[in-house]
Amino acid sequence: MYTQFLFVHSWLRWLVIILLVVVIVKFFISLLKKKNYTKVDRILSSALLGSVHLQFLLGLILYFGLSPIVQQGLANFKDAMKNIVLRYWVVEHAFSLFIFVVLIQVGFSISKRASNSTKKHKTMLIFAVIAFILLMASIPWPMREYGRALLR
């Protein structure tokens, strides 16, 4: 079961990245051209939020139930903090991506309540760009010591 969840979690990240890039580009262009906030904007934001929440749920299942790496790190937390690979999986990846989810959720919520299209686009754009930077720093890219394959 671990392998299947990890497979889905690994592939779903690409959907999240693609949606995040689309939202950033679309909202940046809309902000520059002073376009109205449309149904397409709402759908894109909602799709991003939904995919981020699904990815987070899969990550929680992996973290708390299925990952042998995390279980090993949590079993001996003090030693895990001295090991770059275990520290990454037990603390860094989980914490930074939790912050990523919070940024997307807060950006979506504030944007949704904004009074005009410019504020909606600007708010979501700012939160999405910050979240994108954090996401890119938090993915286990293959060139890192704790890296994983780009495609499973």
VOVEX-265832 format. One line per field, with one value per residue (C-alpha): residue in one letter; y, x, z; residue number from 0. Coordinates in Angstrom, 1 decimal. Example, Ala and Ser with C-alpha at 12.3 -4.5 7.8 and 13.67 -1.06 7.14 Angstrom:
2
type = (A; S)
py = (-4.5; -1.1)
px = (12.3; 13.7)
pz = (7.8; 7.1)
seq = (0; 1)
//
This chain:
152
type = (M; Y; T; Q; F; L; F; V; H; S; W; L; R; W; L; V; I; I; L; L; V; V; V; I; V; K; F; F; I; S; L; L; K; K; K; N; Y; T; K; V; D; R; I; L; S; S; A; L; L; G; S; V; H; L; Q; F; L; L; G; L; I; L; Y; F; G; L; S; P; I; V; Q; Q; G; L; A; N; F; K; D; A; M; K; N; I; V; L; R; Y; W; V; V; E; H; A; F; S; L; F; I; F; V; V; L; I; Q; V; G; F; S; I; S; K; R; A; S; N; S; T; K; K; H; K; T; M; L; I; F; A; V; I; A; F; I; L; L; M; A; S; I; P; W; P; M; R; E; Y; G; R; A; L; L; R)
py = (0.0; 2.3; 2.0; 2.9; 5.9; 7.1; 6.7; 8.8; 11.4; 11.6; 12.1; 14.4; 16.9; 17.6; 18.5; 20.8; 22.4; 22.9; 24.4; 26.7; 27.9; 28.4; 30.4; 32.5; 33.3; 33.8; 36.1; 38.1; 38.7; 39.6; 42.0; 43.7; 44.0; 45.0; 42.2; 41.2; 38.2; 35.6; 32.2; 30.7; 32.4; 30.9; 27.5; 27.6; 28.7; 26.1; 23.4; 24.4; 24.4; 21.0; 19.4; 20.8; 19.5; 16.0; 16.0; 17.1; 14.3; 11.7; 13.2; 12.9; 9.2; 8.5; 10.4; 9.1; 5.6; 4.2; 5.6; 3.4; 6.3; 8.5; 5.7; 5.1; 8.8; 9.2; 6.1; 7.7; 11.4; 12.6; 10.5; 11.4; 15.1; 14.2; 12.4; 14.7; 12.2; 11.3; 15.0; 16.0; 13.4; 13.7; 17.4; 19.6; 18.2; 17.8; 21.3; 23.3; 21.6; 22.2; 25.9; 25.6; 24.3; 27.1; 29.7; 28.4; 28.2; 31.7; 33.2; 31.6; 32.6; 36.3; 36.5; 35.1; 37.8; 40.7; 43.5; 43.9; 42.0; 43.7; 42.8; 39.2; 38.7; 40.5; 38.6; 35.2; 36.0; 37.1; 34.0; 31.7; 33.1; 32.7; 29.2; 28.3; 29.3; 27.3; 24.3; 24.3; 24.4; 21.5; 18.9; 16.0; 16.8; 13.9; 15.8; 16.1; 13.6; 12.7; 13.1; 10.9; 10.2; 12.9; 10.3; 7.1)
px = (0.0; 2.9; 4.2; 0.7; 0.3; 3.8; 3.2; 0.0; 1.6; 4.6; 2.5; -0.1; 2.7; 3.0; -0.7; -0.2; 2.8; 1.1; -2.0; 0.1; 2.0; -1.2; -2.7; 0.4; 0.6; -3.2; -3.5; -0.4; -1.7; -5.2; -3.6; -1.5; -4.5; -6.9; -9.3; -12.3; -12.2; -14.0; -15.6; -12.4; -10.3; -12.5; -12.4; -8.6; -8.2; -10.6; -8.9; -5.5; -6.9; -8.5; -5.4; -3.3; -5.7; -5.7; -1.9; -1.7; -4.1; -2.0; 1.1; -0.5; -1.4; 2.2; 3.6; 1.6; 0.8; 2.8; 6.3; 9.0; 11.5; 9.3; 8.6; 12.3; 12.9; 10.1; 11.3; 14.6; 14.0; 17.2; 19.3; 17.1; 18.0; 21.6; 20.9; 20.2; 17.9; 15.8; 15.7; 14.4; 11.6; 10.6; 10.7; 11.7; 9.5; 6.4; 6.8; 7.5; 4.7; 2.3; 3.2; 2.7; -0.8; -1.6; -0.3; -2.5; -5.5; -5.0; -4.4; -7.6; -9.7; -8.5; -8.8; -12.3; -13.4; -11.6; -13.9; -12.7; -11.0; -7.6; -7.4; -8.6; -5.9; -3.2; -3.8; -3.9; -0.9; 1.3; 0.4; 0.8; 4.3; 5.5; 4.0; 5.6; 9.0; 8.5; 7.2; 10.2; 12.6; 10.7; 10.4; 12.9; 14.6; 16.9; 20.1; 19.7; 21.0; 17.4; 16.1; 13.7; 13.0; 11.0; 8.6; 7.8)
pz = (0.0; 0.7; -2.8; -4.3; -2.1; -2.8; -6.6; -6.5; -4.2; -6.5; -9.7; -8.1; -7.3; -11.1; -11.2; -8.3; -9.9; -13.3; -11.7; -9.5; -12.5; -14.5; -11.6; -11.3; -15.0; -15.4; -12.4; -13.3; -16.8; -15.4; -12.9; -15.6; -18.0; -15.1; -16.1; -14.1; -11.8; -13.8; -13.3; -14.9; -12.2; -9.5; -11.1; -11.4; -7.8; -6.6; -8.6; -7.2; -3.7; -4.1; -5.6; -2.8; -0.2; -1.8; -2.0; 1.6; 2.7; 0.8; 2.5; 5.9; 5.3; 4.2; 7.1; 9.9; 8.6; 5.8; 5.4; 6.8; 6.6; 8.8; 11.2; 11.6; 12.2; 14.7; 16.6; 17.3; 16.8; 18.4; 16.0; 13.1; 13.6; 13.0; 9.7; 6.8; 5.0; 8.1; 9.2; 5.7; 5.7; 9.3; 9.8; 6.8; 4.1; 6.2; 7.9; 4.8; 2.8; 5.7; 5.4; 1.6; 2.1; 4.6; 2.1; -0.6; 1.7; 3.2; -0.3; -1.6; 1.4; 1.4; -2.4; -2.3; 0.2; -1.6; -2.7; -6.3; -9.1; -8.7; -5.0; -5.8; -8.4; -6.5; -3.3; -4.8; -7.0; -4.0; -2.0; -5.0; -5.8; -2.2; -2.0; -5.4; -4.1; -0.9; -2.9; -5.3; -2.3; -0.6; -3.3; -3.0; -6.3; -7.6; -7.2; -3.4; -0.9; 0.0; -3.6; -5.4; -9.1; -10.9; -12.3; -10.5)
seq = (0; 1; 2; 3; 4; 5; 6; 7; 8; 9; 10; 11; 12; 13; 14; 15; 16; 17; 18; 19; 20; 21; 22; 23; 24; 25; 26; 27; 28; 29; 30; 31; 32; 33; 34; 35; 36; 37; 38; 39; 40; 41; 42; 43; 44; 45; 46; 47; 48; 49; 50; 51; 52; 53; 54; 55; 56; 57; 58; 59; 60; 61; 62; 63; 64; 65; 66; 67; 68; 69; 70; 71; 72; 73; 74; 75; 76; 77; 78; 79; 80; 81; 82; 83; 84; 85; 86; 87; 88; 89; 90; 91; 92; 93; 94; 95; 96; 97; 98; 99; 100; 101; 102; 103; 104; 105; 106; 107; 108; 109; 110; 111; 112; 113; 114; 115; 116; 117; 118; 119; 120; 121; 122; 123; 124; 125; 126; 127; 128; 129; 130; 131; 132; 133; 134; 135; 136; 137; 138; 139; 140; 141; 142; 143; 144; 145; 146; 147; 148; 149; 150; 151)
//
